[in-house]
């Protein structure tokens, strides 16, 4: 079932300040040996860049898009409206509502334009990377192997008795 296609995850975020959360996607994907790119694309401040990016994502051999956004968090949904590539939204925590507004915005997509949504903040960024690797592992046995190693290590880290 190994595909000849090189699978790549694209990590996008609305602003530079989101990188402190989204860099965890990079960290996990490096461990799992999944190719990725990282870009800043704002749905509101750079709408033409966002549109061009989403239109060309498939041609650019992107397999999964992880989009981090805070506040009104339109980036994941707007990208999903333009491409059929799977989009995973990461709600970024903010000072006003601690990311709840972002979570609700990303998770409340209208019927017909799905966006996978993970938890708010850094845990969400880690889970988004793991979920993207799971999607890619359907056709990439090396990623599947690395993902299984990650999970086995996680299992071994849980103690059997309190110390």
N, C-alpha and C positions, 0 to 999 in steps of 0.2 A: 504494500500500500504506500510505499515511499514515493513521494512526488518529486519530479525533477525541478519543480518550481522552488526558488529561494523565497521563503516566507519572511516577511518583514512587518514589524509592528511600527506604527507611527504614533508617537506621543506628542500631542498638541496641548497647548494651554493658552488661556486668554491673556496672560501678562507675565512679566518676569517674576513678579512676587509669587506666582503659583509654583515656580520651580522648586521651592523648598519642600513642597509636598510631592510634586511629580518626579523629582529626581529618584525617588524610591522605586518608581517603575523601571527606570534605567538599571538600578542596582540589581533588582530581581531578574530582569531580562538578561543581564550580563551573566549572572550565576547560571541561568538556564541555557545560556548560549543561543539566545534568540536575537536575530539581527533587528535593529531598530534605528529610527531617526527621531530627532526631537526638534520641534518648531514652536514658535510663538505666533499664534493666529487669533486675533480678536474678532468675534462675530460682530461687534459694534464699532470698533475703531478701524478694523481692516477688512471690511466685508468683501471687497473684491479679491483680496488675497485668500480669504476663506473659501470663496466660491471656486476660484481657480484650483486651489489645493484639493477640494472635495471632488471636483470634476475630473482631475487628473490622477487621483489616488490609485485607481485600478491600473491605469497605464504605468504608473510608477511602482507597480508590484507590491502594493501595500495589501496585507492580508487581514489585519485588524487595526482599528484606530482606537486609541485611548485618548479621550478628551477631558481635560480637567478645566473646570470653570467655577467661579464664585459668583455671589450675588444672584443676578437674574439667570445666570448659567445657561445662556442660549447656545453656546458653541456646540455641545454634543448633538443637540437636536437639529440645529441648522445643517451640520455636516451630514447627519443621517438622512435629512430630507433630500440631499443632493446625490448621495452614493448608496449603493446597496451593500457595501463592505460593512461587516459588523462594527458597531460603534459602542464603546463602553464609556460611560460618563462617570467621572470622579468629582463629586461635590467638594469644593474647596472651602474649608472653614474660614469664616470672616469675623470681624469684630462685632458686627451688628447682631446677627442671629446665629452665630457660631456654625454656619453652614447649613442650617435647616432650610433656609430659603433656596439654596442651591440644590439640596437633595430633592425637595418638592418640585422644583422647576425641571430637573433632569428626569425624574421618575414619572412625571405627569405628561408624557408624550401622547399625542392623539393617536387613535387607532390607525394602523397602517404605516406608521413611522416609528419602529421600535428603537430604543436605546437601552442597552443593558446598564443598570445602575448599581454601583457599589456603595459602601458606607462612606461617611464623610471623612475627609482628611487622609492622613498618612496610612492608616490601615486600609482605606479604600484604594489608595494608589498601589499598595502591595497586592491586594486582591485583584485589581484590574490587570496587573502584569501576569499574575497566575492564571486568571481567566483567559487572557489573550493567548498564553502558552497552551492552555488546554484546548482552545479552538484550533490552534496551529498543529497540535499533537495528533489531531485526527488524521493528518496526511504526512506527518514528519516523525518517523520513529526515533530519531535522535532527541528531539524535543520531548517526546513522550518518556523516553528513558531518563532524561534530566529532571523532568517533572516528578517522576516516580522516586528518584533519588532525593529530591527536595522533601517530598512527603514522608519518605522513610526516615529521613533525618529529623523531621519535625516530630514524628511518632516516638523515636528513640529519646528525644529531649524531655518527654513527659515522665517524671519520676513515678515509680510504683508505690512508694511510701513517702510520707512527709519526713523531712529531716529536722 
